[in-house]
Amino acid sequence: MRLFKLIITLIIFSLLGVFVYQNLEILNQTLPLKYNLYFVAKALSVKIYLLVLISLLVGFFMGLTVLLKFHFKTRRSLKRERIEKELAQAAFSQKPAPSQPAPSHAPESGTGT
């Protein structure tokens, strides 16, 4: 299984490398960016590869936060269930065993006197 993972990882990285190599000319171009926030107006020039990298990282961290939200929610609910189960077991073990029912004082059938 390790060999399979290694081969797949190498294939993915080699495809990524080929993509970058073939698009190196485009990725090295500079884009002028302008933004205007009513009180601040700026103009920047940024390389395309930097924009692609930043957008990939932002997407990765957004996905990670969504994943971690569900992960911690599940861990919290499992911890709550485990504590409830331990409390139920502790309460059950502290209960005294039910005593034998007292014998009834009615005469048994079949004896005649």
Secondary structure, DSSP 8 states (H G I E B T S, - for coil): -HHHHHHHHHHHHHHHHHHHHHTHHHHT-EEEEEEEETTEEEEEEEEHHHHHHHHHHHHHHHHHHHHHHHHHHHHHHHHHHHHHHHHHHHHHHHS----------S--TT---
